[in-house]
Structure formats: C-alpha cells, structure tokens
Amino acid sequence: MSLDYDSRPAVIEDGVKSLAAALTAASVELELVGGAEVAAARLPALDDDSLRALSIGPGPYLLVESPYSSSPFLEDHLFGLQTRGFQPLLAHPERCPLFTAIARDSSASSPRGCSAR
C-alpha cells in the first residue's frame, strides 16, 4: 500500500461509495469499482486477502506500479501473482527500464507472459 496515498481497502470503498452517490445525484450513469495501484516492492509482503481487496473490482486484475529503476525480482513478483490467481496490469511500463529495453530490442522476450506494447 502506498506511502503517498491512503490505499487501505476501507478508505477506497468509502471513496467509491461517495463518488458513486455524487454521480447518481448528478444523473451520471457510470459503474465504479474500487482498486489501487500497488508498488512491486510491496507485493511479497501482502497476503492474498489484502491483494484481493486492492484488485480492480471483483476480478483478478491487480494494478502494479512499474518500478522506475531496475528491479531484479520484478519478474518473480509478477509470476508469483499469476500463480496465486491474480492477473497483473502494469501501470506506466514505459517508465520501467526492463520494459523499455524489451521495447527497443525486438528479440527480447517479455517477462513471464506479460506484454510490453
């Protein structure tokens, strides 16, 4: 969970409810779901229940912050999420050295089944 933003599940849920009520009051038809961006370095410390609470809506998708510097265990963390039933979505992969290297070198492979586009 971010040190910059209060990404506790209860806070996210309250925010979604509050915004949904404001949208309904303004006659805006939009379904909102909760979720949070999780720093890759935090992934090993979070159990499945915590990750599920931070996932986007009720599905398996978890928004993972792409590290801004080299991260020797990023591929392992992403693979670990997949083995636990989560599907990582990478936020801002263009800022991550691993993914920018893959984008520049067409012979490089994406890490453990993740796409770099």
C-alpha positions in Angstrom: 0.0 0.0 0.0 1.3 3.4 -0.9 3.0 5.7 1.5 1.8 8.7 -0.6 -1.9 7.8 -0.7 -4.2 6.1 1.8 -4.9 2.9 -0.1 -6.4 0.9 2.7 -9.4 -1.1 1.3 -11.9 0.6 3.7 -10.8 4.0 2.5 -11.1 3.0 -1.1 -14.5 1.5 -0.6 -15.7 4.7 1.2 -14.3 6.8 -1.7 -16.1 4.7 -4.3 -19.4 4.9 -2.5 -19.1 8.7 -2.0 -18.2 9.3 -5.7 -21.0 6.9 -6.9 -23.5 8.8 -4.8 -22.3 12.1 -6.3 -22.6 10.7 -9.8 -26.0 9.4 -9.2 -27.1 12.8 -7.8 -25.8 14.4 -11.0 -27.6 11.8 -13.1 -24.4 10.4 -14.5 -24.7 6.7 -15.3 -21.4 5.0 -14.6 -20.5 1.9 -12.7 -17.5 2.5 -10.4 -15.2 -0.2 -9.0 -12.5 0.1 -6.4 -8.9 -0.8 -6.8 -5.4 0.5 -6.0 -2.0 0.7 -7.7 0.4 -1.5 -5.7 4.2 -0.9 -5.7 6.0 -4.0 -7.0 8.3 -3.9 -3.9 5.3 -4.3 -1.6 3.9 -7.4 -3.4 5.8 -10.1 -1.3 4.5 -8.6 2.0 0.8 -8.7 1.0 -1.3 -11.8 1.5 -4.0 -12.9 -0.9 -6.8 -11.3 1.1 -5.0 -7.9 1.0 -4.3 -8.3 -2.7 -7.9 -9.2 -3.4 -9.1 -6.1 -1.6 -6.8 -3.9 -3.7 -7.7 -5.6 -7.0 -9.7 -3.8 -9.6 -13.3 -4.6 -8.8 -14.2 -8.2 -8.2 -11.9 -9.6 -10.8 -8.4 -11.0 -10.7 -6.7 -7.8 -12.1 -4.2 -6.0 -9.9 -2.6 -2.7 -11.0 1.1 -3.0 -10.3 3.3 0.1 -10.3 6.2 -0.4 -12.7 9.4 0.4 -10.9 11.3 3.5 -12.1 14.7 1.7 -11.6 16.0 -1.8 -12.1 14.2 -4.3 -10.1 15.9 -7.7 -10.0 12.9 -9.5 -8.7 10.1 -7.9 -10.7 9.6 -10.9 -13.0 9.5 -13.2 -10.0 6.9 -10.9 -8.2 4.7 -10.8 -11.3 4.9 -14.6 -11.8 4.1 -15.1 -8.1 0.9 -13.0 -8.6 -0.1 -15.2 -11.5 0.5 -18.4 -9.6 -1.8 -17.0 -6.9 -4.6 -16.4 -9.3 -4.0 -12.6 -10.0 -3.5 -11.0 -13.4 -1.0 -8.1 -13.1 -1.7 -5.0 -15.1 1.4 -2.8 -15.3 1.0 0.9 -14.7 3.3 3.0 -16.8 5.5 0.3 -18.2 7.2 2.9 -20.4 9.0 4.2 -17.2 10.4 0.8 -16.3 14.0 0.0 -17.6 13.1 -3.7 -18.1 10.2 -2.9 -20.4 11.8 -0.1 -22.3 14.7 -2.5 -23.1 12.2 -5.1 -24.3 10.5 -2.4 -26.5 13.9 -1.4 -28.0 15.0 -4.9 -28.7 12.6 -7.0 -30.7 14.5 -10.2 -29.9 14.0 -9.7 -26.2 11.2 -11.6 -24.6 8.5 -10.2 -22.2 8.9 -11.2 -18.6 6.9 -14.3 -17.7 4.0 -13.8 -20.1 3.5 -10.1 -19.6 3.0 -7.9 -22.6 5.1 -4.8 -23.3 3.5 -2.7 -26.0 
